[in-house]
């Protein structure tokens, strides 16, 4: 997945993300959320479609991503 940002950077497929700062109670992954908004939304949408690390996530469930089993190759900004 490719997203917009001020600099090139690669993130591990397990990188955490959150929509909390936008008032949406969705946080997935362990540790500090690091994905920028573009990759957060993209990863969340892929998960909702049953593709990648977020497959099978319930909105707001941090444990769901770990239970999903599938992992994308990575995310890139």
N, C-alpha and C positions, 0 to 999 in steps of 0.2 A: 504494500500500500504506500502511496506517496501523498504527502500533504504539504501545504505551503508553510513557510517559515522564513525567518531572517537569515538562517544559516543552514548548511547541509549538516545532517546528523543522522546516525543510525541508532535505533532503539532495539533492545532485546525483545523477543516475542512475548516475554512475560512482563513487560513494562506496565506499571500500574497507571491507571487513569481515573479521573473523577470529573463529574459535571456539577459537583457541589457548589462551586463558586458562582454557578449560574442558576442556583436554586433548584437543581434537579438532583434528587437523592440517588445518584448512581455512582458507585465507586467500585472498581474491580482491580484486583491485583494486590499484592502485598508490598508494603513500603510506601514511600512518598510517591504520590501521583506525579509522573514526569512527562507524560505525553501532552503535546500542544493540542489545542482545541480541534484542529483539523483532523489529526490522527485519532483523537479521542472519539469524535463523532463517527469517523470511518470504521474504527474498530468496533464500536458499539453496534453500528448498523450491520456489519458482517456477522457479529455474534447473534443478532436478532434473526439473521437469515440462516443461521446454523452453520456458519463458516468460521473456522479459526478458533483462537483461544477463548473467545467469548461465547462460543456456541452453547445454547441452552441457558444463558444467563437470565435471571429474573431481575427486573429493575431494582436497583438498590442492594443487590446481594453481592457482597465481596467474596463469599465462599463459592458462589456458582461458577465463576471463571476457573477456579482450581478443580472443580468437579467435572468440568466439561470435557477434559481429556484432549481435545484437538488443539494443535498449536500451529500458528502460521510460521512461515520462515522468518519473519521479522517485519518490522515497520520502519519506514524511512521517511525522513522529512527533508 
